[in-house]
């Protein structure tokens, strides 16, 4: 793959980490699993004899291929693990460091800081990726998101370029089918999220119902570690009632408007501790989907910096 570094020097190899993390996160939806996959790819690189490394024209291409294969294996085993997961499994939410001040771990490398926040990491997009087969996801992400040619993707999947093209086309149909027919711009999404925040803070069920699509769905991920609805909550009225019930049970809950995976979202904090990170999908000015991540293991990047 021509996008790799030209030389095999240590600095050039290390410089590939950011790109590899971005590829792995879009494939896996987990910061920790992505970091492990990238680290394993580097381990395999340095395990090669020096002569073999010198023969590789594009170390970045080699690392991307190996990372892709590792992610493919992880995706295969992840399906079985997620069947045992308590409640719904959601991708890790990513913070935007531009909104945050230094925290207790300032100066320490955080894998989440390496993520490029764009449309390919919004929660809505990642949830669609979760519906794909591992091979579809790899073919689609590498080709449609990172623009790798099918001839190179074939080396990752161990299939022909034509087969990889078919996999990407199938994945593309899934994306088109899942997308809302009419969406809103960034300002519209931010305005809708702000209104939800204000109605939630005031425990105004009627206003929340007006802001939510009647067929809205709320999915929560507690991982069995904290309280969370084990099944998606369907219907604007039921969601509004659930949100107000949460507020009643958590006095002192502070809601902050923050970017979540590059899109307007909300962070719920209590006594300075991030409890929930919520993402929203807004259609025709009303909230159609809410994804609330409460699993503390997935909120670690949010706890490392001060959001005030």
Order of alpha helices (4+ residues) and beta strands (2+ residues): alpha-alpha-alpha-alpha-alpha-alpha-alpha-alpha-alpha-alpha-alpha-beta-beta-alpha-beta-beta-beta-beta-alpha
